[in-house]
Amino acid sequence: MPQYTISKFLTGRIKSLTPQVKLALNYANIGIEIGIDQLTSDPRIQRALGSAWDGTDQGVTLLASAINALAPVIRGARPK
């Protein structure tokens, strides 16, 4: 898969999980099983992000870092 495909997904230019992006996520053991659109349209996620984000690019970076840091905990909490 071309590097630019992953770059487009990570920067938000690809908003859906294409077959190529799903393969990369599975390879990286990220394990997204639902669509990004479904996740971001969930009111609980919207409220959480809205209360945490300060409206700046730095805030986006900090939120993304926090979510990435929590990812192993979240993935580990899934029922097996």
WOGIBEL-V452832 format. One record per residue. N is the residue number from 1. RES is the residue in one letter. SS is DSSP state (a for helix, b for strand, c for the rest). PSI is psi as a letter, one per 20 degrees, with the letter a starting at -180 (NA if undefined). Layout:
BEGIN
N,RES,SS,PSI / N,RES,SS,PSI
END
This chain:
BEGIN
1,M,c,p / 2,P,c,q / 3,Q,a,h / 4,Y,a,h / 5,T,a,g / 6,I,a,g / 7,S,a,g / 8,K,a,g / 9,F,a,g / 10,L,a,h / 11,T,c,j / 12,G,c,j / 13,R,c,h / 14,I,c,o / 15,K,c,i / 16,S,c,r / 17,L,c,n / 18,T,c,r / 19,P,a,h / 20,Q,a,g / 21,V,a,g / 22,K,a,g / 23,L,a,g / 24,A,a,g / 25,L,a,g / 26,N,a,g / 27,Y,a,h / 28,A,c,j / 29,N,c,k / 30,I,c,h / 31,G,c,k / 32,I,c,p / 33,E,c,i / 34,I,c,r / 35,G,c,q / 36,I,a,h / 37,D,a,g / 38,Q,a,g / 39,L,a,g / 40,T,a,i / 41,S,a,i / 42,D,c,p / 43,P,a,h / 44,R,a,g / 45,I,a,g / 46,Q,a,g / 47,R,a,g / 48,A,a,g / 49,L,a,g / 50,G,a,h / 51,S,a,h / 52,A,a,h / 53,W,c,p / 54,D,c,j / 55,G,c,j / 56,T,c,r / 57,D,a,h / 58,Q,a,h / 59,G,a,h / 60,V,a,g / 61,T,a,g / 62,L,a,g / 63,L,a,g / 64,A,a,g / 65,S,a,g / 66,A,a,g / 67,I,a,g / 68,N,a,h / 69,A,a,h / 70,L,a,i / 71,A,a,g / 72,P,a,h / 73,V,a,g / 74,I,a,g / 75,R,a,h / 76,G,a,i / 77,A,c,i / 78,R,c,q / 79,P,c,q / 80,K,c,NA
END
